[in-house]
Amino acid sequence: MVYEIQRLPTQLYLISPGEVDGAFPDRLARALDAGPVAAFQFRVKDVDEHNAARLAEPLQRICADREVAFIVNDSISLAKRLGADGVHLGQDDGDPRDARERLGRNAQIGVTCHDSRHFAMEAGEAGADYVAFGAFFPTQTKAVKHHAEPDILTWWQTFFELPCVAIGGITPENCAGLAVAGADFVAASGAVWNGDEAAAVRAFAEALGLQS
């Protein structure tokens, strides 16, 4: 008899916009209260660590109050300073082994792998907790140098147990196909923050078949 492992429903992974001051904490709370969100990634650029920590702290509290993982983009040192739940590393942002040593065994460490099966296998061997593939669709959030096809999610899901995240231009309208292909998480930024964040989170929940 062959037993098929039942995958859990694909979860929503929010990524912050570039500007997170002003009214953004209220927007984040509204988004997280609108439907199920597994994680929130704090991603700001061209800000020194002191100011980044100042911006991050209220957002981290909002996530903690709702049991949403708070992940810091790029900076192992900022993640350690904040006591964040984890860090997400680009290919040039550090080694997962170093992140594990500095952040501890319980930290969630993710690695951007673009469209590369090799990068993903390397990340897994280095002790990452998840790998991220993309971009799957055009996006205005950041410059896209790599385009991934959904079959990389299927390949990963077939051979590896480590969770994978799909990223890049993902909307409520196109996320279902990535979920079927094998994404454990779909990451979204502009699709949520460029409009009504609560309505967008509800739309993602409906498209992914999630219950709030």
Salt bridges, closest charged atoms under 4 A:
ASP33 OD1 - ARG66 NE 2.74
GLU49 OE2 - ARG81 NH1 3.58
ASP74 OD2 - LYS45 NZ 2.36
ASP95 OD2 - ARG97 NH1 3.45
ASP98 OD2 - ARG102 NH1 3.51
ASP115 OD1 - HIS146 ND1 3.75
GLU122 OE2 - HIS118 NE2 3.10
ASP129 OD2 - ARG100 NH2 2.74
GLU149 OE2 - HIS147 NE2 3.24
ASP184 OD1 - ARG7 NE 3.98
ASP196 OD1 - ARG30 NH1 2.99
GLU197 OE1 - ARG27 NH2 2.70
GLU197 OE2 - ARG30 NH1 3.24
